[in-house]
Amino acid sequence: EICPKVHLNQSFPRQPCDDYIANIIEYRVKILSSNSISLQPGEIKDTVTNLVFSKKLNKLAMHVKRTERQDFQLISEGFINPNQKGELSVKLVNSSNNTLYIPAGDIVGYLILTPFLV
């Protein structure tokens, strides 16, 4: 079972027409697990997601944020280089005492995209 890929490029999201509005806009994109994974308690695993950077997103600041879920943590939270190309992978750790199953298509984080002026 595989989650379909979403390609991020210069056409999404569109740059706001008015410069004054660019600093108050954020786009939140769900980061989904591309494949089903199983995590043992305390296990850390790199997880391929549904997002692919097709082209450089030069006018966007990109930040990976964790979800509200408490059973796992997103270790790779933080900013992404705007020159990033290819599939986005994130590092997850099972913070519970039970084996954790994350099916393909489950939310594992959020990508926050913020336009900026150069």
C-alpha positions in Angstrom: 0.0 0.0 0.0 1.5 3.3 -1.2 0.4 6.9 -0.8 0.4 9.0 -4.0 3.2 11.5 -4.4 2.6 15.3 -4.4 5.1 17.4 -6.4 5.9 20.8 -5.1 7.2 23.3 -7.6 7.1 27.0 -8.6 3.4 26.7 -9.6 2.3 25.7 -6.1 1.8 27.5 -4.0 1.5 30.7 -6.0 3.3 33.8 -5.0 0.8 36.5 -3.6 0.2 39.3 -6.0 0.5 42.0 -3.3 3.9 42.2 -1.6 2.4 43.5 1.7 0.3 40.4 2.1 3.2 37.9 1.6 4.5 38.3 5.2 1.1 37.3 6.7 0.5 34.1 4.6 1.5 30.6 5.5 0.5 27.4 3.7 0.3 24.2 5.7 0.8 21.0 3.8 0.2 17.6 5.4 3.2 15.3 5.2 1.9 11.8 4.8 3.8 8.5 5.2 4.4 7.1 1.7 4.5 3.5 2.9 3.2 1.6 5.9 5.8 1.3 8.6 6.1 -0.5 12.0 8.1 1.0 14.9 9.1 -0.9 18.0 9.2 1.1 21.3 12.2 3.6 21.1 12.9 2.7 17.5 14.0 5.4 15.1 13.3 5.1 11.4 13.7 7.2 8.3 10.3 7.4 6.6 9.7 8.4 2.9 6.8 10.8 2.6 4.4 11.8 -0.1 6.1 15.1 -0.9 8.6 15.5 -3.8 10.4 18.8 -4.5 10.3 18.9 -8.3 12.1 22.3 -8.6 13.8 24.7 -6.2 11.2 26.8 -4.3 13.3 29.9 -4.1 10.8 32.3 -2.8 9.4 30.1 0.0 10.7 29.4 3.5 10.0 25.8 4.3 9.7 24.4 7.8 8.8 20.8 8.9 6.7 20.7 12.0 5.5 17.8 14.2 1.9 16.6 14.5 -0.3 16.7 17.5 0.1 12.9 17.9 1.8 11.8 21.1 2.7 8.2 20.2 5.7 9.2 18.0 7.9 12.1 17.6 9.3 13.8 14.4 13.0 14.1 15.0 13.7 15.9 11.8 11.7 18.9 12.6 13.2 22.2 11.3 13.9 24.3 8.3 14.5 22.8 4.8 17.0 24.3 2.4 15.1 26.0 -0.5 17.5 24.2 -2.9 16.1 20.8 -1.8 15.1 18.5 -4.7 13.7 15.0 -4.6 11.6 13.1 -2.1 11.2 14.4 1.4 12.1 11.9 4.1 11.6 12.4 7.8 13.0 10.7 10.9 10.4 9.3 13.3 10.9 7.7 16.8 8.3 5.6 18.6 7.9 7.4 22.0 5.3 4.9 23.3 5.8 1.6 25.1 3.9 -0.3 22.4 4.7 -1.3 18.9 3.4 1.4 16.6 1.9 0.8 13.1 1.7 3.8 10.8 -0.3 3.0 7.6 0.5 4.6 4.3 -1.4 7.9 4.1 -1.2 8.8 7.8 -0.1 12.3 8.8 3.5 12.3 10.1 4.1 16.0 10.1 3.4 19.3 8.4 5.3 21.4 5.9 4.9 25.1 6.5 5.5 27.2 3.5 5.9 31.0 3.9 6.5 33.3 0.9 9.2 35.9 1.3 10.4 38.8 -0.8 14.0 38.9 -2.2 
